[in-house]
Every structure is written in structure tokens, then in C-alpha cells.
Amino acid sequence: MDVLYFAWVRERIGVPREVVDTQAATVSELVNELRGREERYAAAFADLSALRVAVDQDLTDFDASLAGAREVAFFPPMTGG
């Protein structure tokens, strides 16, 4: 599955996207797998309340299923103006 990182999430992890081989059933499980990779992932996912997630370009929450998903994107909340 493609995992995309935007804004400061990308800066902390150091890449804009990567292909992840995962057995995670939910976004939360994917996040836990990523946190366990190394410190830069742990830092990026330290405060989930500061993040938003989209699965296949649909905004969702961290309990969302990854069944059949091709893409997950993580980004900070957007502000308008």
C-alpha cells in the first residue's frame, strides 16, 4: 500500500511517500507498525490528535478499516482563510 506524508509529517519522517507491506487491519494498527520502525516515525505519530488521515483520498478516522485500501495519507489539520 502507498503511504503518503504531508507537511511536518513528511519533514519528520524524511520521505514524501513509501510503499508499505502491512498486515494492519485498521489505520491505528498501521500507525503502531510505523511507530515501531524507528524514532523518526515515533516522533511523527506521537500525537495523533494533531494528525488527520485519508484512506484512498477519503477523510476518515484512525479506526478506519484498511481492507482493500491502496493509499493512506497522513497530514496535519488544514486551515482555511
RANOR-V959133 format. One record per residue. N is the residue number from 1. RES is the residue in three letters. SS is DSSP state (H for helix, E for strand, C for the rest). BURIAL is + if it has 24 or more other C-alpha atoms within 12 Angstrom, else -. Layout:
BEGIN
n=N res=RES ss=SS burial=BURIAL
n=N res=RES ss=SS burial=BURIAL
END
This chain:
BEGIN
n=1 res=MET ss=C burial=-
n=2 res=ASP ss=E burial=-
n=3 res=VAL ss=E burial=+
n=4 res=LEU ss=E burial=+
n=5 res=TYR ss=E burial=+
n=6 res=PHE ss=C burial=+
n=7 res=ALA ss=C burial=-
n=8 res=TRP ss=H burial=-
n=9 res=VAL ss=H burial=+
n=10 res=ARG ss=H burial=+
n=11 res=GLU ss=H burial=-
n=12 res=ARG ss=H burial=-
n=13 res=ILE ss=H burial=+
n=14 res=GLY ss=C burial=-
n=15 res=VAL ss=C burial=-
n=16 res=PRO ss=C burial=-
n=17 res=ARG ss=E burial=-
n=18 res=GLU ss=E burial=-
n=19 res=VAL ss=E burial=-
n=20 res=VAL ss=C burial=-
n=21 res=ASP ss=C burial=-
n=22 res=THR ss=C burial=-
n=23 res=GLN ss=C burial=-
n=24 res=ALA ss=C burial=+
n=25 res=ALA ss=C burial=-
n=26 res=THR ss=E burial=+
n=27 res=VAL ss=H burial=+
n=28 res=SER ss=H burial=+
n=29 res=GLU ss=H burial=-
n=30 res=LEU ss=H burial=+
n=31 res=VAL ss=H burial=+
n=32 res=ASN ss=H burial=-
n=33 res=GLU ss=H burial=-
n=34 res=LEU ss=H burial=+
n=35 res=ARG ss=H burial=-
n=36 res=GLY ss=C burial=-
n=37 res=ARG ss=C burial=-
n=38 res=GLU ss=C burial=-
n=39 res=GLU ss=H burial=-
n=40 res=ARG ss=H burial=-
n=41 res=TYR ss=H burial=+
n=42 res=ALA ss=H burial=-
n=43 res=ALA ss=H burial=-
n=44 res=ALA ss=H burial=+
n=45 res=PHE ss=C burial=+
n=46 res=ALA ss=C burial=-
n=47 res=ASP ss=C burial=-
n=48 res=LEU ss=H burial=+
n=49 res=SER ss=H burial=-
n=50 res=ALA ss=H burial=-
n=51 res=LEU ss=C burial=+
n=52 res=ARG ss=E burial=+
n=53 res=VAL ss=E burial=+
n=54 res=ALA ss=E burial=+
n=55 res=VAL ss=E burial=+
n=56 res=ASP ss=C burial=-
n=57 res=GLN ss=C burial=-
n=58 res=ASP ss=E burial=-
n=59 res=LEU ss=E burial=-
n=60 res=THR ss=E burial=-
n=61 res=ASP ss=C burial=-
n=62 res=PHE ss=C burial=+
n=63 res=ASP ss=C burial=-
n=64 res=ALA ss=C burial=+
n=65 res=SER ss=E burial=+
n=66 res=LEU ss=C burial=+
n=67 res=ALA ss=C burial=-
n=68 res=GLY ss=C burial=-
n=69 res=ALA ss=C burial=+
n=70 res=ARG ss=C burial=-
n=71 res=GLU ss=E burial=+
n=72 res=VAL ss=E burial=+
n=73 res=ALA ss=E burial=+
n=74 res=PHE ss=E burial=+
n=75 res=PHE ss=E burial=+
n=76 res=PRO ss=C burial=-
n=77 res=PRO ss=C burial=-
n=78 res=MET ss=C burial=-
n=79 res=THR ss=C burial=-
n=80 res=GLY ss=C burial=-
n=81 res=GLY ss=C burial=-
END
